[in-house]
Each structure stands twice: as C-alpha cells, then as structure tokens.
C-alpha cells in the first residue's frame, strides 16, 4: 500500500445493522484488530473513517507515568479539577463566562 495523501481504497456495502467491512489488506496495513476503535467524521455529504490514533494513548500513558513518578495522586488531580475547569473556561470562552456571571448577578 502506498502512503499517498488521498488514495482510493475500496468500495464496501453497508450491512443491515449498519456494519461495514474494511478489506483485510488495509486492516493489516493499519494494524487494526477486531474491536479497534474508529472515528467517524462527517464532511459535508461524506464520511471519513479514521483509526483512533495510538499516539494519543501513548501520550496519555506518558503523562500518567510522569504524574505518578512526581507523586501526584488521583485524589489531588480531582481536587484541582473545578479550579482548572474555571480557568480554562475563562481563557477559552471569556465572553460566555462573563455573560453567565452577569446573568447570575441579575437574579433576585
């Protein structure tokens, strides 16, 4: 299989229960096993099927290992979640957060 950016692979049919079969040569090339998670993206009138990236799992495992090595516990992470969530919301959605606070202040 080539590593072209866009390549016609195969045609498949949608089964009665919404199932599709990926040809074996592509499952093998992408190292997809039975039960492998796939992401479905709708792009206009089309669908794109992407294997879940194993790099994401590796990244999460690496972060977990570093936190564990640093002695950060799950309980400590849970304790900081509300504060971190608020900080992220203020930074990413400042207008929305400000409007929500204004609405709360107006309530009797």
Number of C-alpha atoms within 10 A of each C-alpha: 8 5 6 7 5 6 9 6 11 8 8 11 10 9 9 7 6 7 10 11 11 15 12 10 11 13 15 11 9 10 10 16 9 6 6 10 12 13 10 12 11 9 8 6 5 7 10 10 10 11 14 14 11 9 9 10 11 11 11 12 12 12 12 15 13 12 14 12 10 9 10 13 12 11 8 10 12 10 10 10 11 11 11 12 11 12 13 12 14 14 11 11 11 13 11 12 15 12 11 11 10 11 10 10 9 7 6 4
